């Protein structure tokens, strides 16, 4: 029984680590991707100067 719990804890830990890695990747991707401007329709940072 103890072995099963140990394996379960290990699996949960690995799953949690994987989730953290995936979320981190998503956040990095979202931060690095340039948003499409609603004013001119081009890809650049928000609040960029429009002249
Ligand atoms: Zn723009």
mmCIF file of the protein (N, C-alpha, C, O) and its ligand, coordinates in Angstrom:
data_MODEL
# 
_entry.id   MODEL 
# 
loop_
_entity.id 
_entity.type 
_entity.pdbx_number_of_molecules 
1 polymer     1 
2 non-polymer 1 
# 
_entity_poly.entity_id                      1 
_entity_poly.type                           'polypeptide(L)' 
_entity_poly.nstd_linkage                   no 
_entity_poly.nstd_monomer                   no 
_entity_poly.pdbx_seq_one_letter_code       
;(UNK)(UNK)(UNK)(UNK)(UNK)(UNK)(UNK)(UNK)(UNK)(UNK)(UNK)(UNK)(UNK)(UNK)(UNK)(UNK)
(UNK)(UNK)(UNK)(UNK)(UNK)(UNK)(UNK)(UNK)(UNK)(UNK)(UNK)(UNK)(UNK)(UNK)(UNK)(UNK)
(UNK)(UNK)(UNK)(UNK)(UNK)(UNK)(UNK)(UNK)(UNK)(UNK)(UNK)(UNK)(UNK)(UNK)(UNK)(UNK)
(UNK)(UNK)(UNK)
;
_entity_poly.pdbx_seq_one_letter_code_can   XXXXXXXXXXXXXXXXXXXXXXXXXXXXXXXXXXXXXXXXXXXXXXXXXXX 
_entity_poly.pdbx_strand_id                 A 
# 
loop_
_entity_poly_seq.entity_id 
_entity_poly_seq.num 
_entity_poly_seq.mon_id 
_entity_poly_seq.hetero 
1 1  UNK n 
1 2  UNK n 
1 3  UNK n 
1 4  UNK n 
1 5  UNK n 
1 6  UNK n 
1 7  UNK n 
1 8  UNK n 
1 9  UNK n 
1 10 UNK n 
1 11 UNK n 
1 12 UNK n 
1 13 UNK n 
1 14 UNK n 
1 15 UNK n 
1 16 UNK n 
1 17 UNK n 
1 18 UNK n 
1 19 UNK n 
1 20 UNK n 
1 21 UNK n 
1 22 UNK n 
1 23 UNK n 
1 24 UNK n 
1 25 UNK n 
1 26 UNK n 
1 27 UNK n 
1 28 UNK n 
1 29 UNK n 
1 30 UNK n 
1 31 UNK n 
1 32 UNK n 
1 33 UNK n 
1 34 UNK n 
1 35 UNK n 
1 36 UNK n 
1 37 UNK n 
1 38 UNK n 
1 39 UNK n 
1 40 UNK n 
1 41 UNK n 
1 42 UNK n 
1 43 UNK n 
1 44 UNK n 
1 45 UNK n 
1 46 UNK n 
1 47 UNK n 
1 48 UNK n 
1 49 UNK n 
1 50 UNK n 
1 51 UNK n 
# 
loop_
_struct_asym.id 
_struct_asym.entity_id 
A 1 
B 2 
# 
loop_
_chem_comp.id 
_chem_comp.type 
_chem_comp.mon_nstd_flag 
UNK 'L-peptide linking' . 
ZN  non-polymer         . 
# 
_pdbx_entity_nonpoly.entity_id   2 
_pdbx_entity_nonpoly.name        ? 
_pdbx_entity_nonpoly.comp_id     ZN 
# 
_pdbx_nonpoly_scheme.asym_id         B 
_pdbx_nonpoly_scheme.entity_id       2 
_pdbx_nonpoly_scheme.mon_id          ZN 
_pdbx_nonpoly_scheme.ndb_seq_num     1 
_pdbx_nonpoly_scheme.pdb_seq_num     101 
_pdbx_nonpoly_scheme.auth_seq_num    101 
_pdbx_nonpoly_scheme.pdb_mon_id      ZN 
_pdbx_nonpoly_scheme.auth_mon_id     ZN 
_pdbx_nonpoly_scheme.pdb_strand_id   A 
_pdbx_nonpoly_scheme.pdb_ins_code    . 
# 
loop_
_atom_site.group_PDB 
_atom_site.id 
_atom_site.type_symbol 
_atom_site.label_atom_id 
_atom_site.label_alt_id 
_atom_site.label_comp_id 
_atom_site.label_asym_id 
_atom_site.label_entity_id 
_atom_site.label_seq_id 
_atom_site.pdbx_PDB_ins_code 
_atom_site.Cartn_x 
_atom_site.Cartn_y 
_atom_site.Cartn_z 
_atom_site.occupancy 
_atom_site.B_iso_or_equiv 
_atom_site.pdbx_formal_charge 
_atom_site.auth_seq_id 
_atom_site.auth_comp_id 
_atom_site.auth_asym_id 
_atom_site.auth_atom_id 
_atom_site.pdbx_PDB_model_num 
ATOM   1   N  N  . UNK A 1 1  ? 0.834  -1.215 0.000   1.00 0.00 ? 1   UNK A N  1 
ATOM   2   C  CA . UNK A 1 1  ? 0.000  0.000  0.000   1.00 0.00 ? 1   UNK A CA 1 
ATOM   3   C  C  . UNK A 1 1  ? 0.868  1.263  0.000   1.00 0.00 ? 1   UNK A C  1 
ATOM   4   O  O  . UNK A 1 1  ? 0.571  2.244  -0.681  1.00 0.00 ? 1   UNK A O  1 
ATOM   5   N  N  . UNK A 1 2  ? 1.937  1.206  0.778   1.00 0.00 ? 2   UNK A N  1 
ATOM   6   C  CA . UNK A 1 2  ? 2.825  2.373  0.860   1.00 0.00 ? 2   UNK A CA 1 
ATOM   7   C  C  . UNK A 1 2  ? 3.496  2.638  -0.483  1.00 0.00 ? 2   UNK A C  1 
ATOM   8   O  O  . UNK A 1 2  ? 3.733  3.786  -0.859  1.00 0.00 ? 2   UNK A O  1 
ATOM   9   N  N  . UNK A 1 3  ? 3.798  1.555  -1.201  1.00 0.00 ? 3   UNK A N  1 
ATOM   10  C  CA . UNK A 1 3  ? 4.455  1.699  -2.505  1.00 0.00 ? 3   UNK A CA 1 
ATOM   11  C  C  . UNK A 1 3  ? 3.521  2.393  -3.479  1.00 0.00 ? 3   UNK A C  1 
ATOM   12  O  O  . UNK A 1 3  ? 3.943  3.243  -4.263  1.00 0.00 ? 3   UNK A O  1 
ATOM   13  N  N  . UNK A 1 4  ? 2.249  2.023  -3.424  1.00 0.00 ? 4   UNK A N  1 
ATOM   14  C  CA . UNK A 1 4  ? 1.263  2.642  -4.325  1.00 0.00 ? 4   UNK A CA 1 
ATOM   15  C  C  . UNK A 1 4  ? 1.159  4.142  -4.036  1.00 0.00 ? 4   UNK A C  1 
ATOM   16  O  O  . UNK A 1 4  ? 1.118  4.964  -4.951  1.00 0.00 ? 4   UNK A O  1 
ATOM   17  N  N  . UNK A 1 5  ? 1.119  4.476  -2.751  1.00 0.00 ? 5   UNK A N  1 
ATOM   18  C  CA . UNK A 1 5  ? 1.034  5.894  -2.384  1.00 0.00 ? 5   UNK A CA 1 
ATOM   19  C  C  . UNK A 1 5  ? 2.279  6.654  -2.844  1.00 0.00 ? 5   UNK A C  1 
ATOM   20  O  O  . UNK A 1 5  ? 2.195  7.790  -3.313  1.00 0.00 ? 5   UNK A O  1 
ATOM   21  N  N  . UNK A 1 6  ? 3.432  6.002  -2.698  1.00 0.00 ? 6   UNK A N  1 
ATOM   22  C  CA . UNK A 1 6  ? 4.678  6.638  -3.112  1.00 0.00 ? 6   UNK A CA 1 
ATOM   23  C  C  . UNK A 1 6  ? 4.671  6.879  -4.621  1.00 0.00 ? 6   UNK A C  1 
ATOM   24  O  O  . UNK A 1 6  ? 5.055  7.953  -5.083  1.00 0.00 ? 6   UNK A O  1 
ATOM   25  N  N  . UNK A 1 7  ? 4.236  5.887  -5.379  1.00 0.00 ? 7   UNK A N  1 
ATOM   26  C  CA . UNK A 1 7  ? 4.162  6.039  -6.838  1.00 0.00 ? 7   UNK A CA 1 
ATOM   27  C  C  . UNK A 1 7  ? 3.160  7.118  -7.220  1.00 0.00 ? 7   UNK A C  1 
ATOM   28  O  O  . UNK A 1 7  ? 3.392  7.907  -8.136  1.00 0.00 ? 7   UNK A O  1 
ATOM   29  N  N  . UNK A 1 8  ? 2.023  7.140  -6.489  1.00 0.00 ? 8   UNK A N  1 
ATOM   30  C  CA . UNK A 1 8  ? 0.996  8.148  -6.758  1.00 0.00 ? 8   UNK A CA 1 
ATOM   31  C  C  . UNK A 1 8  ? 1.546  9.552  -6.488  1.00 0.00 ? 8   UNK A C  1 
ATOM   32  O  O  . UNK A 1 8  ? 1.333  10.475 -7.274  1.00 0.00 ? 8   UNK A O  1 
ATOM   33  N  N  . UNK A 1 9  ? 2.250  9.695  -5.375  1.00 0.00 ? 9   UNK A N  1 
ATOM   34  C  CA . UNK A 1 9  ? 2.840  10.995 -5.038  1.00 0.00 ? 9   UNK A CA 1 
ATOM   35  C  C  . UNK A 1 9  ? 3.854  11.407 -6.099  1.00 0.00 ? 9   UNK A C  1 
ATOM   36  O  O  . UNK A 1 9  ? 3.911  12.570 -6.498  1.00 0.00 ? 9   UNK A O  1 
ATOM   37  N  N  . UNK A 1 10 ? 4.650  10.448 -6.549  1.00 0.00 ? 10  UNK A N  1 
ATOM   38  C  CA . UNK A 1 10 ? 5.650  10.722 -7.577  1.00 0.00 ? 10  UNK A CA 1 
ATOM   39  C  C  . UNK A 1 10 ? 4.982  11.165 -8.878  1.00 0.00 ? 10  UNK A C  1 
ATOM   40  O  O  . UNK A 1 10 ? 5.413  12.121 -9.524  1.00 0.00 ? 10  UNK A O  1 
ATOM   41  N  N  . UNK A 1 11 ? 3.913  10.444 -9.248  1.00 0.00 ? 11  UNK A N  1 
ATOM   42  C  CA . UNK A 1 11 ? 3.189  10.774 -10.478 1.00 0.00 ? 11  UNK A CA 1 
ATOM   43  C  C  . UNK A 1 11 ? 2.565  12.161 -10.373 1.00 0.00 ? 11  UNK A C  1 
ATOM   44  O  O  . UNK A 1 11 ? 2.609  12.941 -11.325 1.00 0.00 ? 11  UNK A O  1 
ATOM   45  N  N  . UNK A 1 12 ? 1.988  12.465 -9.218  1.00 0.00 ? 12  UNK A N  1 
ATOM   46  C  CA . UNK A 1 12 ? 1.376  13.780 -9.023  1.00 0.00 ? 12  UNK A CA 1 
ATOM   47  C  C  . UNK A 1 12 ? 2.431  14.887 -9.096  1.00 0.00 ? 12  UNK A C  1 
ATOM   48  O  O  . UNK A 1 12 ? 2.206  15.945 -9.684  1.00 0.00 ? 12  UNK A O  1 
ATOM   49  N  N  . UNK A 1 13 ? 3.578  14.616 -8.488  1.00 0.00 ? 13  UNK A N  1 
ATOM   50  C  CA . UNK A 1 13 ? 4.655  15.595 -8.535  1.00 0.00 ? 13  UNK A CA 1 
ATOM   51  C  C  . UNK A 1 13 ? 5.121  15.846 -9.950  1.00 0.00 ? 13  UNK A C  1 
ATOM   52  O  O  . UNK A 1 13 ? 5.341  16.992 -10.343 1.00 0.00 ? 13  UNK A O  1 
ATOM   53  N  N  . UNK A 1 14 ? 5.274  14.775 -10.723 1.00 0.00 ? 14  UNK A N  1 
ATOM   54  C  CA . UNK A 1 14 ? 5.691  14.915 -12.120 1.00 0.00 ? 14  UNK A CA 1 
ATOM   55  C  C  . UNK A 1 14 ? 4.646  15.669 -12.934 1.00 0.00 ? 14  UNK A C  1 
ATOM   56  O  O  . UNK A 1 14 ? 4.984  16.513 -13.764 1.00 0.00 ? 14  UNK A O  1 
ATOM   57  N  N  . UNK A 1 15 ? 3.375  15.357 -12.690 1.00 0.00 ? 15  UNK A N  1 
ATOM   58  C  CA . UNK A 1 15 ? 2.292  16.037 -13.409 1.00 0.00 ? 15  UNK A CA 1 
ATOM   59  C  C  . UNK A 1 15 ? 2.287  17.518 -13.073 1.00 0.00 ? 15  UNK A C  1 
ATOM   60  O  O  . UNK A 1 15 ? 2.118  18.362 -13.953 1.00 0.00 ? 15  UNK A O  1 
ATOM   61  N  N  . UNK A 1 16 ? 2.476  17.837 -11.778 1.00 0.00 ? 16  UNK A N  1 
ATOM   62  C  CA . UNK A 1 16 ? 2.493  19.236 -11.356 1.00 0.00 ? 16  UNK A CA 1 
ATOM   63  C  C  . UNK A 1 16 ? 3.657  19.968 -12.007 1.00 0.00 ? 16  UNK A C  1 
ATOM   64  O  O  . UNK A 1 16 ? 3.507  21.103 -12.460 1.00 0.00 ? 16  UNK A O  1 
ATOM   65  N  N  . UNK A 1 17 ? 4.806  19.326 -12.055 1.00 0.00 ? 17  UNK A N  1 
ATOM   66  C  CA . UNK A 1 17 ? 5.961  19.936 -12.689 1.00 0.00 ? 17  UNK A CA 1 
ATOM   67  C  C  . UNK A 1 17 ? 5.726  20.182 -14.162 1.00 0.00 ? 17  UNK A C  1 
ATOM   68  O  O  . UNK A 1 17 ? 6.094  21.229 -14.695 1.00 0.00 ? 17  UNK A O  1 
ATOM   69  N  N  . UNK A 1 18 ? 5.106  19.202 -14.824 1.00 0.00 ? 18  UNK A N  1 
ATOM   70  C  CA . UNK A 1 18 ? 4.804  19.333 -16.249 1.00 0.00 ? 18  UNK A CA 1 
ATOM   71  C  C  . UNK A 1 18 ? 3.842  20.492 -16.495 1.00 0.00 ? 18  UNK A C  1 
ATOM   72  O  O  . UNK A 1 18 ? 4.014  21.263 -17.439 1.00 0.00 ? 18  UNK A O  1 
ATOM   73  N  N  . UNK A 1 19 ? 2.821  20.607 -15.628 1.00 0.00 ? 19  UNK A N  1 
ATOM   74  C  CA . UNK A 1 19 ? 1.847  21.692 -15.763 1.00 0.00 ? 19  UNK A CA 1 
ATOM   75  C  C  . UNK A 1 19 ? 2.536  23.042 -15.606 1.00 0.00 ? 19  UNK A C  1 
ATOM   76  O  O  . UNK A 1 19 ? 2.265  23.982 -16.353 1.00 0.00 ? 19  UNK A O  1 
ATOM   77  N  N  . UNK A 1 20 ? 3.426  23.123 -14.629 1.00 0.00 ? 20  UNK A N  1 
ATOM   78  C  CA . UNK A 1 20 ? 4.156  24.387 -14.401 1.00 0.00 ? 20  UNK A CA 1 
ATOM   79  C  C  . UNK A 1 20 ? 4.985  24.738 -15.627 1.00 0.00 ? 20  UNK A C  1 
ATOM   80  O  O  . UNK A 1 20 ? 5.025  25.896 -16.043 1.00 0.00 ? 20  UNK A O  1 
ATOM   81  N  N  . UNK A 1 21 ? 5.645  23.743 -16.204 1.00 0.00 ? 21  UNK A N  1 
ATOM   82  C  CA . UNK A 1 21 ? 6.478  23.978 -17.395 1.00 0.00 ? 21  UNK A CA 1 
ATOM   83  C  C  . UNK A 1 21 ? 5.611  24.457 -18.563 1.00 0.00 ? 21  UNK A C  1 
ATOM   84  O  O  . UNK A 1 21 ? 5.981  25.389 -19.276 1.00 0.00 ? 21  UNK A O  1 
ATOM   85  N  N  . UNK A 1 22 ? 4.452  23.809 -18.753 1.00 0.00 ? 22  UNK A N  1 
ATOM   86  C  CA . UNK A 1 22 ? 3.561  24.171 -19.864 1.00 0.00 ? 22  UNK A CA 1 
ATOM   87  C  C  . UNK A 1 22 ? 3.025  25.582 -19.685 1.00 0.00 ? 22  UNK A C  1 
ATOM   88  O  O  . UNK A 1 22 ? 2.979  26.356 -20.641 1.00 0.00 ? 22  UNK A O  1 
ATOM   89  N  N  . UNK A 1 23 ? 2.616  25.923 -18.452 1.00 0.00 ? 23  UNK A N  1 
ATOM   90  C  CA . UNK A 1 23 ? 2.084  27.263 -18.185 1.00 0.00 ? 23  UNK A CA 1 
ATOM   91  C  C  . UNK A 1 23 ? 3.165  28.306 -18.413 1.00 0.00 ? 23  UNK A C  1 
ATOM   92  O  O  . UNK A 1 23 ? 2.901  29.366 -18.979 1.00 0.00 ? 23  UNK A O  1 
ATOM   93  N  N  . UNK A 1 24 ? 4.382  28.007 -17.972 1.00 0.00 ? 24  UNK A N  1 
ATOM   94  C  CA . UNK A 1 24 ? 5.497  28.932 -18.158 1.00 0.00 ? 24  UNK A CA 1 
ATOM   95  C  C  . UNK A 1 24 ? 5.760  29.167 -19.639 1.00 0.00 ? 24  UNK A C  1 
ATOM   96  O  O  . UNK A 1 24 ? 6.014  30.291 -20.073 1.00 0.00 ? 24  UNK A O  1 
ATOM   97  N  N  . UNK A 1 25 ? 5.692  28.077 -20.408 1.00 0.00 ? 25  UNK A N  1 
ATOM   98  C  CA . UNK A 1 25 ? 5.900  28.177 -21.855 1.00 0.00 ? 25  UNK A CA 1 
ATOM   99  C  C  . UNK A 1 25 ? 4.827  29.053 -22.495 1.00 0.00 ? 25  UNK A C  1 
ATOM   100 O  O  . UNK A 1 25 ? 5.121  29.882 -23.356 1.00 0.00 ? 25  UNK A O  1 
ATOM   101 N  N  . UNK A 1 26 ? 3.578  28.859 -22.066 1.00 0.00 ? 26  UNK A N  1 
ATOM   102 C  CA . UNK A 1 26 ? 2.469  29.644 -22.604 1.00 0.00 ? 26  UNK A CA 1 
ATOM   103 C  C  . UNK A 1 26 ? 2.655  31.125 -22.302 1.00 0.00 ? 26  UNK A C  1 
ATOM   104 O  O  . UNK A 1 26 ? 2.449  31.975 -23.168 1.00 0.00 ? 26  UNK A O  1 
ATOM   105 N  N  . UNK A 1 27 ? 3.047  31.427 -21.062 1.00 0.00 ? 27  UNK A N  1 
ATOM   106 C  CA . UNK A 1 27 ? 3.226  32.822 -20.671 1.00 0.00 ? 27  UNK A CA 1 
ATOM   107 C  C  . UNK A 1 27 ? 4.364  33.454 -21.461 1.00 0.00 ? 27  UNK A C  1 
ATOM   108 O  O  . UNK A 1 27 ? 4.267  34.603 -21.891 1.00 0.00 ? 27  UNK A O  1 
ATOM   109 N  N  . UNK A 1 28 ? 5.440  32.700 -21.649 1.00 0.00 ? 28  UNK A N  1 
ATOM   110 C  CA . UNK A 1 28 ? 6.576  33.216 -22.424 1.00 0.00 ? 28  UNK A CA 1 
ATOM   111 C  C  . UNK A 1 28 ? 6.148  33.496 -23.860 1.00 0.00 ? 28  UNK A C  1 
ATOM   112 O  O  . UNK A 1 28 ? 6.502  34.519 -24.446 1.00 0.00 ? 28  UNK A O  1 
ATOM   113 N  N  . UNK A 1 29 ? 5.370  32.550 -24.417 1.00 0.00 ? 29  UNK A N  1 
ATOM   114 C  CA . UNK A 1 29 ? 4.894  32.691 -25.792 1.00 0.00 ? 29  UNK A CA 1 
ATOM   115 C  C  . UNK A 1 29 ? 3.999  33.922 -25.923 1.00 0.00 ? 29  UNK A C  1 
ATOM   116 O  O  . UNK A 1 29 ? 4.130  34.696 -26.871 1.00 0.00 ? 29  UNK A O  1 
ATOM   117 N  N  . UNK A 1 30 ? 3.084  34.097 -24.959 1.00 0.00 ? 30  UNK A N  1 
ATOM   118 C  CA . UNK A 1 30 ? 2.148  35.217 -25.029 1.00 0.00 ? 30  UNK A CA 1 
ATOM   119 C  C  . UNK A 1 30 ? 2.878  36.544 -24.881 1.00 0.00 ? 30  UNK A C  1 
ATOM   120 O  O  . UNK A 1 30 ? 2.485  37.546 -25.479 1.00 0.00 ? 30  UNK A O  1 
ATOM   121 N  N  . UNK A 1 31 ? 3.945  36.548 -24.080 1.00 0.00 ? 31  UNK A N  1 
ATOM   122 C  CA . UNK A 1 31 ? 4.666  37.796 -23.859 1.00 0.00 ? 31  UNK A CA 1 
ATOM   123 C  C  . UNK A 1 31 ? 5.501  38.170 -25.073 1.00 0.00 ? 31  UNK A C  1 
ATOM   124 O  O  . UNK A 1 31 ? 5.653  39.348 -25.396 1.00 0.00 ? 31  UNK A O  1 
ATOM   125 N  N  . UNK A 1 32 ? 6.040  37.159 -25.742 1.00 0.00 ? 32  UNK A N  1 
ATOM   126 C  CA . UNK A 1 32 ? 6.918  37.436 -26.874 1.00 0.00 ? 32  UNK A CA 1 
ATOM   127 C  C  . UNK A 1 32 ? 6.150  37.675 -28.165 1.00 0.00 ? 32  UNK A C  1 
ATOM   128 O  O  . UNK A 1 32 ? 6.684  38.282 -29.093 1.00 0.00 ? 32  UNK A O  1 
ATOM   129 N  N  . UNK A 1 33 ? 4.900  37.206 -28.244 1.00 0.00 ? 33  UNK A N  1 
ATOM   130 C  CA . UNK A 1 33 ? 4.144  37.386 -29.475 1.00 0.00 ? 33  UNK A CA 1 
ATOM   131 C  C  . UNK A 1 33 ? 3.628  38.818 -29.558 1.00 0.00 ? 33  UNK A C  1 
ATOM   132 O  O  . UNK A 1 33 ? 3.036  39.330 -28.608 1.00 0.00 ? 33  UNK A O  1 
ATOM   133 N  N  . UNK A 1 34 ? 3.850  39.439 -30.664 1.00 0.00 ? 34  UNK A N  1 
ATOM   134 C  CA . UNK A 1 34 ? 3.395  40.808 -30.838 1.00 0.00 ? 34  UNK A CA 1 
ATOM   135 C  C  . UNK A 1 34 ? 1.895  40.819 -31.106 1.00 0.00 ? 34  UNK A C  1 
ATOM   136 O  O  . UNK A 1 34 ? 1.409  40.061 -31.945 1.00 0.00 ? 34  UNK A O  1 
ATOM   137 N  N  . UNK A 1 35 ? 1.165  41.667 -30.403 1.00 0.00 ? 35  UNK A N  1 
ATOM   138 C  CA . UNK A 1 35 ? -0.279 41.732 -30.643 1.00 0.00 ? 35  UNK A CA 1 
ATOM   139 C  C  . UNK A 1 35 ? -0.604 42.497 -31.922 1.00 0.00 ? 35  UNK A C  1 
ATOM   140 O  O  . UNK A 1 35 ? 0.128  43.398 -32.332 1.00 0.00 ? 35  UNK A O  1 
ATOM   141 N  N  . UNK A 1 36 ? -1.705 42.120 -32.534 1.00 0.00 ? 36  UNK A N  1 
ATOM   142 C  CA . UNK A 1 36 ? -2.119 42.815 -33.761 1.00 0.00 ? 36  UNK A CA 1 
ATOM   143 C  C  . UNK A 1 36 ? -2.809 44.123 -33.368 1.00 0.00 ? 36  UNK A C  1 
ATOM   144 O  O  . UNK A 1 36 ? -3.741 44.132 -32.565 1.00 0.00 ? 36  UNK A O  1 
ATOM   145 N  N  . UNK A 1 37 ? -2.347 45.188 -33.933 1.00 0.00 ? 37  UNK A N  1 
ATOM   146 C  CA . UNK A 1 37 ? -2.874 46.504 -33.594 1.00 0.00 ? 37  UNK A CA 1 
ATOM   147 C  C  . UNK A 1 37 ? -4.274 46.671 -34.168 1.00 0.00 ? 37  UNK A C  1 
ATOM   148 O  O  . UNK A 1 37 ? -4.547 46.301 -35.310 1.00 0.00 ? 37  UNK A O  1 
ATOM   149 N  N  . UNK A 1 38 ? -5.153 47.237 -33.346 1.00 0.00 ? 38  UNK A N  1 
ATOM   150 C  CA . UNK A 1 38 ? -6.526 47.451 -33.808 1.00 0.00 ? 38  UNK A CA 1 
ATOM   151 C  C  . UNK A 1 38 ? -6.654 48.750 -34.578 1.00 0.00 ? 38  UNK A C  1 
ATOM   152 O  O  . UNK A 1 38 ? -7.672 48.990 -35.227 1.00 0.00 ? 38  UNK A O  1 
ATOM   153 N  N  . UNK A 1 39 ? -5.627 49.597 -34.513 1.00 0.00 ? 39  UNK A N  1 
ATOM   154 C  CA . UNK A 1 39 ? -5.681 50.887 -35.190 1.00 0.00 ? 39  UNK A CA 1 
ATOM   155 C  C  . UNK A 1 39 ? -5.207 50.784 -36.637 1.00 0.00 ? 39  UNK A C  1 
ATOM   156 O  O  . UNK A 1 39 ? -5.871 51.273 -37.550 1.00 0.00 ? 39  UNK A O  1 
ATOM   157 N  N  . UNK A 1 40 ? -4.054 50.145 -36.840 1.00 0.00 ? 40  UNK A N  1 
ATOM   158 C  CA . UNK A 1 40 ? -3.511 50.070 -38.191 1.00 0.00 ? 40  UNK A CA 1 
ATOM   159 C  C  . UNK A 1 40 ? -3.491 48.637 -38.728 1.00 0.00 ? 40  UNK A C  1 
ATOM   160 O  O  . UNK A 1 40 ? -3.266 48.435 -39.921 1.00 0.00 ? 40  UNK A O  1 
ATOM   161 N  N  . UNK A 1 41 ? -3.724 47.642 -37.869 1.00 0.00 ? 41  UNK A N  1 
ATOM   162 C  CA . UNK A 1 41 ? -3.793 46.262 -38.325 1.00 0.00 ? 41  UNK A CA 1 
ATOM   163 C  C  . UNK A 1 41 ? -2.462 45.579 -38.485 1.00 0.00 ? 41  UNK A C  1 
ATOM   164 O  O  . UNK A 1 41 ? -2.412 44.442 -38.954 1.00 0.00 ? 41  UNK A O  1 
ATOM   165 N  N  . UNK A 1 42 ? -1.384 46.230 -38.112 1.00 0.00 ? 42  UNK A N  1 
ATOM   166 C  CA . UNK A 1 42 ? -0.066 45.616 -38.218 1.00 0.00 ? 42  UNK A CA 1 
ATOM   167 C  C  . UNK A 1 42 ? 0.362  45.048 -36.878 1.00 0.00 ? 42  UNK A C  1 
ATOM   168 O  O  . UNK A 1 42 ? -0.231 45.342 -35.840 1.00 0.00 ? 42  UNK A O  1 
ATOM   169 N  N  . UNK A 1 43 ? 1.396  44.233 -36.920 1.00 0.00 ? 43  UNK A N  1 
ATOM   170 C  CA . UNK A 1 43 ? 1.888  43.612 -35.699 1.00 0.00 ? 43  UNK A CA 1 
ATOM   171 C  C  . UNK A 1 43 ? 2.937  44.497 -35.050 1.00 0.00 ? 43  UNK A C  1 
ATOM   172 O  O  . UNK A 1 43 ? 4.050  44.631 -35.559 1.00 0.00 ? 43  UNK A O  1 
ATOM   173 N  N  . UNK A 1 44 ? 2.587  45.088 -33.949 1.00 0.00 ? 44  UNK A N  1 
ATOM   174 C  CA . UNK A 1 44 ? 3.579  45.835 -33.176 1.00 0.00 ? 44  UNK A CA 1 
ATOM   175 C  C  . UNK A 1 44 ? 3.067  45.983 -31.767 1.00 0.00 ? 44  UNK A C  1 
ATOM   176 O  O  . UNK A 1 44 ? 1.932  45.620 -31.459 1.00 0.00 ? 44  UNK A O  1 
ATOM   177 N  N  . UNK A 1 45 ? 3.914  46.520 -30.916 1.00 0.00 ? 45  UNK A N  1 
ATOM   178 C  CA . UNK A 1 45 ? 3.553  46.672 -29.508 1.00 0.00 ? 45  UNK A CA 1 
ATOM   179 C  C  . UNK A 1 45 ? 2.342  47.582 -29.344 1.00 0.00 ? 45  UNK A C  1 
ATOM   180 O  O  . UNK A 1 45 ? 2.108  48.517 -30.111 1.00 0.00 ? 45  UNK A O  1 
ATOM   181 N  N  . UNK A 1 46 ? 1.592  47.253 -28.302 1.00 0.00 ? 46  UNK A N  1 
ATOM   182 C  CA . UNK A 1 46 ? 0.452  48.098 -27.996 1.00 0.00 ? 46  UNK A CA 1 
ATOM   183 C  C  . UNK A 1 46 ? 0.951  49.459 -27.532 1.00 0.00 ? 46  UNK A C  1 
ATOM   184 O  O  . UNK A 1 46 ? 2.056  49.553 -26.998 1.00 0.00 ? 46  UNK A O  1 
ATOM   185 N  N  . UNK A 1 47 ? 0.200  50.468 -27.712 1.00 0.00 ? 47  UNK A N  1 
ATOM   186 C  CA . UNK A 1 47 ? 0.521  51.844 -27.330 1.00 0.00 ? 47  UNK A CA 1 
ATOM   187 C  C  . UNK A 1 47 ? 1.713  52.365 -28.130 1.00 0.00 ? 47  UNK A C  1 
ATOM   188 O  O  . UNK A 1 47 ? 2.403  53.287 -27.695 1.00 0.00 ? 47  UNK A O  1 
ATOM   189 N  N  . UNK A 1 48 ? 1.949  51.780 -29.284 1.00 0.00 ? 48  UNK A N  1 
ATOM   190 C  CA . UNK A 1 48 ? 2.998  52.315 -30.140 1.00 0.00 ? 48  UNK A CA 1 
ATOM   191 C  C  . UNK A 1 48 ? 2.501  53.607 -30.769 1.00 0.00 ? 48  UNK A C  1 
ATOM   192 O  O  . UNK A 1 48 ? 1.300  53.811 -30.951 1.00 0.00 ? 48  UNK A O  1 
ATOM   193 N  N  . UNK A 1 49 ? 3.452  54.473 -31.097 1.00 0.00 ? 49  UNK A N  1 
ATOM   194 C  CA . UNK A 1 49 ? 3.087  55.784 -31.640 1.00 0.00 ? 49  UNK A CA 1 
ATOM   195 C  C  . UNK A 1 49 ? 2.573  55.625 -33.065 1.00 0.00 ? 49  UNK A C  1 
ATOM   196 O  O  . UNK A 1 49 ? 3.192  54.944 -33.882 1.00 0.00 ? 49  UNK A O  1 
ATOM   197 N  N  . UNK A 1 50 ? 1.455  56.246 -33.357 1.00 0.00 ? 50  UNK A N  1 
ATOM   198 C  CA . UNK A 1 50 ? 0.919  56.267 -34.711 1.00 0.00 ? 50  UNK A CA 1 
ATOM   199 C  C  . UNK A 1 50 ? 1.067  57.682 -35.257 1.00 0.00 ? 50  UNK A C  1 
ATOM   200 O  O  . UNK A 1 50 ? 0.432  58.624 -34.784 1.00 0.00 ? 50  UNK A O  1 
ATOM   201 N  N  . UNK A 1 51 ? 1.913  57.799 -36.249 1.00 0.00 ? 51  UNK A N  1 
ATOM   202 C  CA . UNK A 1 51 ? 2.136  59.118 -36.800 1.00 0.00 ? 51  UNK A CA 1 
ATOM   203 C  C  . UNK A 1 51 ? 1.567  59.239 -38.197 1.00 0.00 ? 51  UNK A C  1 
ATOM   204 O  O  . UNK A 1 51 ? 1.669  60.298 -38.815 1.00 0.00 ? 51  UNK A O  1 
HETATM 205 ZN ZN . ZN  B 2 .  ? -0.795 50.349 -35.021 1.00 0.00 ? 101 ZN  A ZN 1 
# 
